[in-house]
Amino acid sequence: MVRRPTVLLAIVATLVATLSGCGLLGGSSGDDAGPTDKVEKSKIRLGLLPVVDVASVHLAIQEGYFKQEGLEVELINIQGAGAAIPSLVSDNASYDIVFGNYVSFFNSQAKGIAQKVEGLKFVADGYVAKPNTWMVLAGKDSQAKKPTDLPGKKIAVTTKQSLAEVSIRSVLKVHGVDANQVTFIEMPYTDMGAALSANRVDAALLAEPFITQAAKDFGAVQLFDAASGPTAELPIAGYGTTGKFARENPKTIAAFQRAFAKGQEAAGADRSKVEKLLPGYAKIDPQTAALVNLGGFPSRLEASRLQRIPDLMFEFGMLKERLDANSMILSSTPTS
């Protein structure tokens, strides 16, 4: 009888250790991505491009904003949203959230490829174009010197049927050029500078830091700003998930949004913080990082501004029917 309490204490201690190791007490171990007291899923798989646009995510990780919300973010490189979205909506999804240009999201939604996962939903706005941040460049020896030289020419874009294509079509229309006479060639940003230099393409649409890098390393020159005129201050890209994931993980999504918003505010308020991050994730030297042009880092999703994208897509025949941007914004997402 005297020894029984000691035996019971030993059993309790063993059970506590076992449960803690399984994550059933709100903790996590190793690669456990299970629920905690804060979120339904503690590890988020996020598909990203190595562009300036996503500096706020890296900043939020560095500053511990995601950790404060009980989240670990696993970053996975993608070529573009057009290539990543099919995996996002598949039964064995590679990502929980994907960063990408809005055209690819709207295009996929219109095609119905996300119907089985309750459609695509926008989690947060990512980046807004400013002058010289969304540029069509030409090689220094290219025959294309102005927009009216582009009929019959090849233009590199990360993915077809994307924001790059919509932007180019919009600007060419202003200059009286039929964009159907242009051939769009898919390739990663990282290959575009060399392709321009070797005249494998006549022009390419790049984002920063690749604009500055292509000019510095390959002598690429500006052909036109793809975020000018009707596309000025165009919403470039955002973060999307599936309706199913958002419904099943509302606390996780809300935690991501809070941490991400802090990163957006920090990136927009202090350029030096963005510059310091670029050599690491974008693989550019500090001198190039100091030269890049920055766009805007919005902290709110504005349905009226976002509607410009599907309206342009409808105008250029990329959508058969007008799509309501607001229908894809999560109800819990801050809007204005």
N, C-alpha and C positions, 0 to 999 in steps of 0.2 A: 504493500500500500504506500509505503514511503517513496518508492521509486517511480510510481505511476505518473506523477506530474512531470518528471524529467522525460519520461518516454513520450508523453503527449506533446510536450514542447518541441521535442526533436521531430515528431511527425509534422506538426504545424510548420516548423521552419522549412522542412523539406518541401511541403506543398507550396509555400509562398515562393520559394526559389524556383520551383518548377513552373508555376503560373506566371511569374515575372519573366522567365525565359521565353515563354510562349507569347508574351505581349498581351496577356489577358487582363493585366492590371493597369493598362494604359501606357506601358513602356514599349520599347522596340529594341530589337537586337539584329545585328547584321543588316541584311537587305529587307527586313520586314517592312512591308508597306501597309500594314493593317491599321485599324482605327485607333484613335487615342481619345482622350476626353475632349479634345478640341476639334478634331477633324475625322471624317470617315476613312480617309486614305492619307497616310502621312508622307508618302513618297509620290511625287508627281513627275511623270515623264513628259518633258516639254520639247517639242521639235522647233529648232531655231536655225536661222541663217547667220553666218558670221559678218553681219552688217552693223553699221552705226545704230540703226533703228532699235536694236535690242540691247543697247547699252544699259538701259534701266533695269533689265533682268539681272545682268551681271552685277550691277551696283546694289540691287536689293539682296542678292546673295552675299556679296562682300560685307555689307553693312548689317547682315543678320536679320533683315526684315522678315524673310520667309521662316527662318528658325524661330523667331518670336511668335509666329503664328502656328507653330507646331508642324511646319512643312519642311521637307527636304526636296529640292528640285534637281532632277536628273536631266541634264541638257543633252539633246541628241541632234546632231547636224543633219539638215535636210537640204535638198537642192532648191526647193520651192514648195509652196503650198499645194500647187497642182499635183505634184508627185506624192506629197505626204497625206493629203486628205483621204485617198482611198484606204490607206492603212489606218487612219484615225477611225474610220467608220466600219472597219472589218471586224469579224468575230474575234480575231486575235490581234487587237489593236496594238501597234507599236508605241502609240502616244496617248496621253490623256488630254493634252492641250497642244495646239499647233499654232505657231506664228506664221502669218503669211499675208500676201496681198489680198485685198478685199474682192477683187474680180474672181479669183479662184474659188473663194468661199461662195459667192453668189452664183457662179456658174455651176458648181457642184450641187448647191441647193436646188437650183432650177431643174437640173437633170434628175433629181430624185434619188441620188445615190446614197443619201443618208436617211431614207425613209424608215428603214428597219431600226435605226437608233434615234428616232424621234427628231430627226433633222439636225442641222448645224446651228449652233448658237454662239453669239459673240460674248466673250468673257470680258474683254477690255479693248479699248482703242490703243494702238501702239505708236503710230508715227504719222506726222503730217508734213507734207512737202513744203519746203521753203526754197527760195532761189538757189540754183546750183546744187541741189541735193538729189535730183532725179533727172539725169542728163543723158542725151544721146550724143555719143562721141564718134569720131571718125579717126581712122589711122592718118598719120601725118602725110602719107602718100596716096590717100584715098581719092578717087575721082569725085566723091560726094563732098561738096563744099557748102551746100545749103539744102533746105528741105525739098526744094523743087528738083534737086538732082537725084532723088531717091527712087523714082519709078524704075523697075528692072533691077534694083539693087537688093542685097541681102543684109538684113538687120538681125543681130544677135539679141535674144531675150532669154531669161532663165527658163521660162515656160510659155508656151503658146496659150492663147485665150486667157491671158493674165492682164494685170494692171498695166504692164509694160506695153502690151499691144493696144489696149484702149487709149492710153496716153498718146502713143505715137499716132494712132488713127485720128485722134482729136486735133492734134497740132497740124498734121498733114492736111486735114480738111480746111483749116483756117488758111492754109497756103494754096488751096485749090488743087491738092494732089490726091489722086485716087489711091488709097492705101492698099487696094486689092492688087495693085501692080508691084507691091513690095513682097519679098519673100522673108518670112520670119524663121530664124534658125535657133533652135534651143541649145543652150550651153550654160555651164555654171559661170558665175561672175568671175571666178578665179582664172578662167581660160580666155576671157574676152579681150584683155589687153594684148596678149600674144596673138590672138586671132586677127585683131585689127592691124597689128604691126606686120603680119605676114599676108595681109590682104585676103584672108580666107573669108572675111565678111567685110562689107563696106561701111557698116556702122554698128553700134551696139548701145543698148540702154543699160546704164549702170547706176547703182546707188553708191553712196559713200560707205567705206573708205576707198572703194574700187575706182571711183572717178578720179580722185587725186592720185592714186597709185598708178593707174593706167597712163595718166599724163606724165607722171614723174619717171616711170620705168620704160615706157614705150613711146613717149612723145605724142600720145593721143590728143586730139584737139576737139573743142566743143563744136558740135553741129547745131544743136538747139536744146533749149531747156524744155523737158517734157512736162514740167509743172508750171506752165505759163499760159496766159490767156484763159481759155475755158477750163483748164486744169490747174490753175493757180491755187496753192494751198490745198491741194487734193489730199484726202485721207489715203495714205499709202498702204498701211497694213495694220492688222490687229491680231487678236488672240482668240481662237475659236475652239470649241469642244462640241460634243454631241449632246442633244437634248437628254438622252438617256443618262449619260455620265453626270450632267448637271442635276438631274432629278434625283439620282441615287447618292450624290455627294454634295449637297447644298452647303454644308459647313466648310468643306474643302474648297469649293469654288469661292465662297465668301472670304476665306482666309487668304487665298491666292490674290484676290482682288485688292484686299487691304494692303498686303505686302507690296504688290506690284505698283499700286498708286503711290506709295512712299518712294519707290524707286523712280517713278516717272517725275515726281516733284523734285527729287534730288538731282536727276539728270538735267532737267530743264533749268534748275537754279544755278548750277555750277559746272561750266564747260570743262574746267580742269579735271574734274572727276571722271568725265567721259574720256578725255584724252589719255589719262593714265591707264584706263582699262583696255583701250584699243590694241596696244601691242600684244597683250595677252591673248584675247579671244579672236581678234581679227587678223593677228599675225602680221602686223605692219610695224615699221620702225617709229620711234617717238617723233622724229622730224615730220613724217607723213601725217601722223596723228594730229600734230599741231596745226596742219594745214587744212584738214577736212572741214567741209561746210556741214553744219548741223541743221536738221529740221526741227519740228516741234514735237514735244512729248506730252500729249494731252492726258489729263487725269480723268476725263469724263467721255462717255460715248454720246455723241450728239446725233440723234436719228436724222435730223434735217440735213446735216452736213454729209452724213454717210449715204444718204439717198442719192447724192450726186453720182455715185458709182453705178448702181443698177440703172439709173436713168441714161447714163452714157452708153452702157452696154446695150440697152434697148434701142438707143438711137443708131448704133452701129450693127444691129442685127445679131448680137451675141446672146440676146434673150428674146424669146418669142413673145413673152408677155411681161408687162411691168411688174417688178418684184418690190414688195414693201420691206425696206430695210429694218424698220422697227419690229417686224414680226420675228426677226432673228436675234434681237437683243434680249438677253435674259432679264426677266422681270426684276431680279434682285440687283441688276447692274445700275450704278448711278448714271442717270442721263440728264440732259438739259434740253 
